[in-house]
Amino acid sequence: MIPILTLDGPSGVGKGTVASIIAQKLDWHLLDSGAIYRAFAIVARDNDIKIDDIDDLLKLANNFDISFKLNSNHEPLNVYLNNVEVSSELRTEKTAALASQFAKIESLRKVLLVKQRQFKKLPGLVADGRDMGTVVFPDAPFKVFLTAEVEERAKRRLKQLQERGITGNISHTLAEVQKRDERDANRQHSPLRPAKDALVIDTTNLAINEVIAKVMALIKA
Ligand code: DC
């Protein structure tokens, strides 16, 4: 059996940071499923494929080549599309918003789901996203759902963007985060929600080390 930890939650909650630290601690593989949706959005845009060109979108999804490299200080991941690094473009809110729109399409999700399951390998996998515990790895033995108040998430997202040299302001970031959450939580297919058997952790008032400790305790138990 290959052990899997699923980490789901809304945008800006810090799941990417938690996922990469835990993957390093356990020496497990890491799947940043949001990066797959973001990368797909970049390629679709570059190929000028619109959201309702379903046939072309599916053709593209079956053919796009994405690979990840963990960097030494936990995050962000270096992401390559057809061997070209796209990490910084991948992390903008513009790319995230586009990804969230493509993510509503059920047939596209089905193709991308196959790519995501390929990350399941020994000695184990940490998978972060919106539907890791509910749809992609429903049998995972360890499931966590992270939440935090939206204002706190907007603050974290803004800080993260600023650290990457991207400018923004809090009211704009808050509006973007709210809009994306609403779309991700209310879509018909694989919406953002905790799996029935997930441990839900409210991280609003927790430091990153405290969140890590809680997740590690679940795995060790
Ligand atoms: O986790 P993220 O912010 O990188 O995700 C970007 C978008 O991709 C998110 O707003 C919705 C979509 N997504 C998804 O639908 N399912 C996932 N498992 C991960 C991301």
Boltz pocket constraint, residues with backbone or C-beta under 6 A from the ligand:
constraints:
  - pocket:
      binder: B
      contacts: [[A, 11], [A, 12], [A, 33], [A, 34], [A, 35], [A, 37], [A, 38], [A, 96], [A, 99], [A, 100], [A, 103], [A, 128], [A, 129], [A, 130], [A, 131], [A, 132], [A, 180], [A, 184], [A, 190]]
      max_distance: 6.0
